[in-house]
Amino acid sequence: MGHANHAAYFTYMEESRLTFWRALTGQASPPQARVILAHAECDYRAPAHFGDELEIRMRIGDIGRSSFVQRYEIVKTADDRRIAEGKTVMVCYDYQSAKAIPIPDAARAELQRLKA
């Protein structure tokens, strides 16, 4: 078959998300916020084949009280063909109380800046 397995796309999105936040903040999530993944989805447009070079483009989507959306576009760099589109919903989370918390002000400001 020679194509990438559907599950690989979620790994591509996760790696993109972690790389983005580490490059921006030195952390794997927004500043002063611990986040968990609450939802992930992917719409497949075309197959990626082994050896294809892919670019994952990520942007910030809607920002709520305790959650925010990250949107992804996966493209084949050789011809800029869209391979897939994805979305994750990230929730600020307090591990000690085991519940969602409001997005901290510093993180919200950074998310708003990045959304613009």
C-alpha positions in Angstrom: 0.0 0.0 0.0 2.8 2.4 0.8 0.6 5.1 2.5 0.8 6.5 6.0 -1.6 5.0 8.5 -4.4 7.2 9.6 -3.2 7.2 13.2 0.1 8.8 12.1 -1.7 12.1 11.4 -2.6 12.5 15.0 1.1 12.0 15.9 2.0 14.6 13.3 -0.4 17.1 14.9 0.8 16.3 18.4 4.5 16.7 17.4 3.6 20.0 15.7 1.8 21.2 18.8 4.6 20.3 21.2 7.3 21.8 18.8 5.3 25.0 18.5 4.9 25.6 22.2 8.5 24.6 23.0 9.9 27.0 20.4 7.6 29.8 21.6 7.8 29.3 25.4 10.4 26.6 26.2 7.4 24.5 27.5 5.2 21.9 25.9 2.0 24.0 26.6 1.1 27.7 26.8 2.8 29.8 29.5 1.6 29.2 33.0 -1.0 26.6 32.0 -1.2 22.8 32.2 -3.3 21.5 29.5 -4.9 18.2 28.5 -6.3 17.0 25.2 -10.1 16.9 25.3 -10.9 16.3 21.7 -9.1 15.5 18.4 -10.4 15.1 14.9 -8.9 14.7 11.5 -10.4 15.0 8.0 -8.4 13.1 5.4 -8.2 14.7 1.9 -5.5 12.6 0.2 -3.1 9.9 1.1 0.4 10.6 2.2 3.0 8.1 1.1 6.1 6.9 2.7 8.9 9.3 1.8 6.6 12.3 1.3 7.8 15.4 3.0 4.9 16.9 4.9 4.4 20.3 6.5 2.1 20.7 9.4 0.6 24.2 9.7 -0.9 25.1 13.0 -2.9 28.1 14.2 -5.0 29.0 17.2 -8.8 28.8 16.8 -11.5 29.7 19.3 -10.6 30.5 22.8 -13.1 29.7 25.6 -13.1 30.1 29.4 -11.0 27.0 30.1 -10.3 25.6 26.6 -8.9 26.6 23.3 -8.8 25.1 19.8 -5.7 24.4 17.7 -6.3 23.9 14.0 -3.9 22.0 11.7 -3.4 21.7 8.0 -1.1 18.9 6.7 0.3 19.6 3.3 2.6 17.8 0.9 5.5 20.1 0.4 6.3 19.0 -3.1 3.1 20.4 -4.5 1.4 22.1 -1.5 -1.4 19.6 -1.8 -3.6 19.4 1.3 -3.4 15.9 2.8 -5.5 16.5 5.9 -7.1 19.0 8.2 -7.3 18.6 11.9 -8.5 20.1 15.1 -7.7 19.6 18.8 -9.4 21.1 21.8 -7.0 21.7 24.7 -8.3 22.3 28.2 -6.5 24.0 31.1 -6.4 21.5 33.9 -5.6 21.3 37.5 -4.2 17.8 38.2 -4.5 18.1 42.0 -8.2 18.9 41.9 -8.7 16.8 38.7 -10.8 19.5 37.0 -10.8 22.1 34.3 -9.7 25.6 35.3 -10.0 28.9 33.6 -7.2 29.8 31.2 -4.6 31.8 33.2 -4.4 35.5 32.1 -0.8 35.2 30.8 -1.8 32.2 28.7 -4.9 33.8 27.4 -3.0 36.9 26.4 -0.5 34.7 24.5 -3.2 32.7 22.8 -5.0 36.0 21.8 -1.8 37.3 20.4 -1.2 34.2 18.4 -4.7 34.1 17.1 -4.4 37.5 15.5 
